[in-house]
Amino acid sequence: MKTIKETSNLIKAGKLSPVEATRELLGRIDIYDIELNSFVTVCGDYALERAAECEKEIQSGNYIGPLHGIPIAVKDICETQGVRTSVGSKVLHDWVPKRDAEIVKNLKRSGAILLGKLNMTEFAMGLYHPELHRPKNPWGKDVWVGASSSGSGVAVSAGLCMGAIGTDTGGSIRYPSATCSLVGIKPTYELVSRDGVFPLSRRLDHVGPICRSVDDAEIFLNSLIDTDIPKVNTPLNNIRIGVDEEYIKNGVNPEVSDLVFQAINVFEELGAKLIEVKVPTLVGGDDTWVTVTLVDALKDHEEFFPRNRSLYGPFGDQLEGAADIEPAVFEQCITYGDNFRQDFNKLFDDVDVIMCPTMVTIPPALKARNSMRVGDDVMSDISDADWGEYSDRIGKFTAPFNFSGNPTISLPCGFSSSRLPVSLQIIGKQLDESTIISLGKQYQSATNWHSINPPGFGF
């Protein structure tokens, strides 16, 4: 499967037609997504019509840029004019927005071709509605695929679209990127517009790309914002990398920490300087994140909840719990987040980036509990991943950086002994996407983890 960058060069040179590229991916969706369930809506006719328009535009000399004629897909949390947007729910199952989200407008202005809408957990929290299909990880059907932008990770990993939009409130771009051996960027808070993206927590939500390479993620991210991120090629001998060895090792699967240390060593061998740092603690950890997220979510569900309680799945139970949270507890959690943001950003007085894993363990197996009929299929009612001894610190490497708002990039750095992906996370200074992208490119120039595809998908 060619990257966005490779395909874009072929389209610009007239060696590949956007129509051909679109037909190929629609064909792959027909073949593979019957089992994978990454798409909830496929816009086949629209995509082909738009591809034909792109072809005429390019042939007429009106080439827009590197996304012109590139087939992509967006998470079903983004409003799309005239196209159903269900937000992984039964509550909004038949909602057809009258407008495009700002990021969808930007993608269209960039010439991208919308293949369809991608599956996700219920209202972007961690669990699926039990009556809806769940995406399956191309690297293992019984392996957690990440939440909540799960369909985005599956579709890109299996080669069903060339790039995808994800959202991230506590790890929802980075988890699917990590579990599917992809590149995901959670940009600086509010760098990318959230207008027209259904909120989970307005104070923690981020929007960003999931792609096959850092080059692709950069192209995609630039299409989402008004001004391109400056291209830099920072010499690694000028880079100071903050490393907290205890943070990387404590409570982390040894296979994960070992591979992350190996990745960090690659940067050191290329000339970067490693500096010992102490990453501060987000007091309350995952409990703090859950409290803030659900209390925020409850406000945005006033139109539907509890009036439409019967249409909610497990997210309804979580909203009921949020209603019982005392205001003083919520405010204390906000304070914890503010303190973490201030303390964490002080580290950048002495370093340029900080490196750590994306997840505390390799992608965990799924817990199959009972069976239920969904349409014509019988599937396992999988409520959550079996995190085992890591269950009390799932968000250790993700949720804190939603509170801090720092840009992060997750990228493949190897495979476990069971051949499941492991991911490195690079965290940068506020609004310094340029540096983390530059470092990601240099790492991928020195390694080939990102070029390894899941078996069995005709690559």
Order of alpha helices (4+ residues) and beta strands (2+ residues): alpha-alpha-beta-alpha-beta-alpha-beta-alpha-beta-alpha-beta-beta-alpha-beta-alpha-alpha-beta-alpha-alpha-alpha-beta-beta-beta-alpha-beta-beta-alpha
